[in-house]
Structures are given as C-alpha cells and as structure tokens.
C-alpha cells in the first residue's frame, strides 16, 4: 500500500497550463492525499484571463479568492471579486470568472464530488493535454477553471 501524504507545498506541484491565461494546481486528491468525495486545488488567472461560461452537471464548486480582483457570473447574476470573497457554483448552474485587474487573480477551488480528472495529478495533467487538443478544434471545445 502506497503511503498517502496529508501535507503538500504548492511549490512542489506543477501547474496545469489552461487556456485564456489560467494555471491550475490539483493539491488534494484521492490518489495523492486520500481525499474522499472532494478535490481541492489552487488557480492563478493572469490579468485579462477568464473562464468561459460553463456548467458542471453533477459537481458543485466552491472558490475562495485571496488575491486580485475580477468579476464572476453565477446563475445569471454578476458579482465583483475582491480578496476574501467566496463563490459557490451549484451543480447544474452556469458560471464564469474574469480577471479584470492588473495583477493575477488567485483562488482556491473545491469540487464535491471531484471531477473525473481530479482523481490524481497524473490524470489532471493528461486530461488537460486532451482538453487543449479539443480547444484547437473548430468548435472551440470548452474549459472550466478547476
């Protein structure tokens, strides 16, 4: 049996480079830390970066913004993002995020239950490469933030 860790430094984890100026790190997963029923990570969105409006059919996503500013839309309502604000995107609700500031927008994300690609860091990186290929197709694919 592989020993799971209960502590991890973000600097020890390689970020997944996503579309539109976004970098994401899967920090807490079942494979690496033994998490059950949720996954957590962190996200850094460059100035002007954004996630397209998207929906998670089965997963709810909570976000804690700790640095930078921007705007988000959840269920058709727009909100200003400032440090120390929270966002909950319930399952089945369209949401998006945009960095409107001049500094990176930084936040922690938690999915419950985890997305399929959140089962391990290896899967997270592999699935990000597959999504990048899809975004290069004429229909533009789609890519959330977590």
C-alpha positions in Angstrom: 0.0 0.0 0.0 1.4 3.4 -1.0 1.7 5.9 1.8 -0.5 9.0 1.3 0.6 12.4 2.4 -1.5 14.8 4.5 0.6 17.9 3.7 1.8 19.3 0.4 3.6 22.5 -0.6 2.1 24.2 -3.6 5.7 24.9 -4.8 6.2 21.1 -5.2 3.3 20.7 -7.6 3.5 21.5 -11.3 0.6 23.7 -12.6 -1.6 22.7 -15.5 -1.5 25.5 -18.1 -5.0 26.0 -19.2 -6.5 28.3 -21.9 -7.0 32.0 -21.5 -4.2 32.9 -19.1 -5.0 30.3 -16.4 -2.8 28.0 -14.4 -4.2 25.4 -12.0 -2.8 23.0 -9.4 -4.6 20.0 -8.1 -3.5 19.8 -4.5 -5.9 17.5 -2.6 -7.0 14.3 -4.4 -7.7 10.7 -3.5 -4.5 9.4 -5.2 -2.1 11.8 -3.5 -3.7 12.5 -0.2 -6.5 10.0 0.3 -9.3 12.6 0.0 -12.8 11.0 -0.3 -15.7 12.7 -2.0 -14.0 16.0 -2.9 -10.9 17.5 -4.5 -9.2 20.9 -3.9 -6.6 23.0 -5.7 -5.5 26.5 -6.5 -5.7 28.6 -9.5 -3.8 31.7 -10.8 -5.5 33.7 -13.6 -3.4 36.3 -15.4 -4.7 39.8 -15.9 -7.3 39.6 -18.7 -7.7 35.8 -18.1 -11.1 34.2 -18.0 -13.1 31.0 -17.9 -15.9 30.7 -20.4 -19.4 30.3 -19.1 -19.7 26.6 -18.3 -21.6 24.2 -16.0 -20.8 21.1 -14.0 -23.8 18.8 -14.2 -23.0 16.7 -11.0 -20.3 18.7 -9.2 -20.7 21.8 -7.0 -17.6 24.1 -7.0 -16.6 26.4 -4.2 -14.0 29.1 -4.7 -12.1 31.3 -2.2 -10.5 34.3 -3.8 -7.5 35.5 -1.8 -5.6 37.9 -4.1 -6.5 40.1 -7.1 -9.9 41.3 -8.4 -12.3 40.4 -11.1 -15.9 39.5 -11.8 -17.9 36.4 -11.8 -21.3 35.4 -13.1 -23.3 32.6 -11.4 -26.8 31.7 -12.5 -27.0 34.9 -14.5 -26.0 37.2 -11.6 -22.7 39.2 -11.9 -20.6 39.8 -8.8 -17.4 41.7 -8.1 -14.5 39.5 -6.9 -12.2 41.0 -4.3 -9.8 39.4 -1.8 -11.5 37.3 0.9 -14.7 36.6 -1.2 -16.3 33.2 -1.8 -18.2 31.8 -4.7 -20.4 28.7 -4.8 -21.4 27.3 -8.2 -24.0 24.7 -7.5 -24.2 21.6 -9.8 -26.1 22.5 -13.0 -25.6 26.3 -12.7 -23.8 28.2 -15.4 -20.8 30.2 -14.1 -17.7 32.1 -15.3 -14.8 34.1 -13.9 -12.8 37.0 -15.4 -9.7 38.8 -14.1 -10.4 42.5 -14.6 -7.5 43.7 -12.6 -3.8 44.4 -13.3 -2.5 41.6 -11.0 -3.0 37.8 -11.0 -6.4 36.6 -9.6 -5.6 33.8 -7.1 -8.1 31.4 -5.6 -8.6 28.1 -4.0 -11.2 25.7 -5.5 -13.0 22.8 -4.1 -15.1 20.3 -6.1 -17.6 18.0 -4.4 -17.7 15.4 -5.8 -14.5 15.7 -7.7 -14.4 15.9 -11.5 -13.1 12.7 -13.1 -9.8 14.3 -13.9 -9.3 15.2 -10.2 -8.6 11.5 -9.3 -4.8 12.2 -9.4 -2.2 14.7 -10.5 -1.2 12.4 -13.3 -4.8 12.3 -14.6 -5.2 16.1 -14.2 -2.2 16.7 -16.4 -3.1 14.1 -19.0 -6.7 15.4 -19.3 -5.5 19.0 -19.6 -3.5 18.0 -22.6 -6.6 16.3 -24.1 -8.7 19.4 -23.5 -6.0 21.6 -25.1 -6.3 19.5 -28.2 -10.1 19.9 -28.2 -9.8 23.6 -27.9 -7.8 23.7 -31.0 -10.7 22.2 -33.0 -13.1 24.5 -34.9 -15.9 24.2 -32.2 -13.5 25.6 -29.6 -14.1 22.9 -27.0 -14.7 24.2 -23.5 -12.7 24.5 -20.4 -13.7 25.4 -16.8 -11.4 26.7 -14.2 -10.8 23.8 -11.8 
